[in-house]
């Protein structure tokens, strides 16, 4: 059982406050590797997520495949929690920028709620 008093994320023993300098290996594949985006879209459908969010994820999946030449695969040697934490911290900065520039961030609510639901469902397993 995880302690609720823990205030950091262990990314290969890197505390949350040190995530910006955490360097991970380039992704590799293994016999257990599976397409992460397809799995995520399947889980979103099971959570009865809006089709628009699933469609956006599918567009990002295709963008990533074109950019990197391969889809994101599981069991690739990287710490997915660490990667997710870094990306969420980046998102916090972008949302702050949007607010500073007078943008209405309510349009981000469906994505934020979906992300929270997916994170919570991972804690229940």
N, C-alpha and C positions, 0 to 999 in steps of 0.2 A: 504494500500500500504506500502511495506517495504522501509525503507530508504536505499539508496545506500551508505550512509556514515557510516553505521553500520559496525564496524570492529570486531565484536565478534559474536559467536553463543550462543544463550541462551539454555543451557542444564539444564532445571529446575533451572534457574538463575545462572548457572555456565558459566563463560566466557571461551572463547576458550583457553585462556592461562592457565586455571585451569582444562582442560579436563582430564589430566592424573590422577587426584585425584577424579574425579567424580565417585561415586558409585551408581549404579542403582539396582533396585530390580530384583530378578530372574524372568524370563518370566512366565506369567500366560496365560490362555486362557479365551476367552469369547465367547458368542454366535455369535459375529461378526468376530471371528478369521478365517483367510484364509491363505492358504499356500503361503508364500511370494515368494519363488523361482519359483513356477509355474507361478505366476503373472509376475515376472520379465522376465522369458523366453518368455512369451506371448508378453510383451511390446518390448522386444528386436527384436522379429520377426516382429512386426509392424514397428519398426524403420529400418527394412531391415539390421539387424546386421549379420555379417558373421556367418555361421553355426558353425565354430570352436569355437567362443566365446560362443554361446548358449550351445554347447556341454560341454565346460569347466565349465560353470555355472551348468549344470545338474550334472556333476561329483562332484562339490563342494556341491551341494544340497544333494546328496547321502552320501557323506563323513560326512556332518553335521548330517544327520539323524542317521547314524550309531554311531557317536561319542556321540550325545546328547540323542538319543533314540526317537527323535521327530523332525519333520521339524520346521523351523522357521515359526511362525504364527504371523499374524498381530494382532493388538489390544491386545498386551500381557503385557501392563503396563510399557513398557520401552520407552524411548525417542529415536526413530529410527534416528533422525538427530544427536543426540549426539553420538550414537553408530557409525554412518557412519563417523562423523568427527574424532573420535578416530581411526577408522580403516584407514582412509585416511592419518592421521598423521603417523601411523605405516608404511604405504606404502611409504611415503616420506623418512622415515629412511631406509627402505630396498633398495629403489632405490639409495639412497646416498651410501649405503654400496656397492651395485653392481658397481657403478661408481668408487668408491675408489679402488675396486678390479680389475679394468680394464675391466669390462663387458660391452658389447654393449647393451644398454637399448632400442634400437629401437624395439626389439621384444615385448616390453611392450606397444608400441603405440596403437595397436588395442584395447587393454583393456582400456587404458587411454582415448582414444577418445570415446569409448562406454560409459564409466562412465560419461564423460562430457556431452554427448548427453542426457543421462538419467536424470542427474541433471538439465540441461537446460529445458528439457521437463516438469519437475516438477514445474518449475518457471512459465511456460506458462499456467498452468491450472487455 
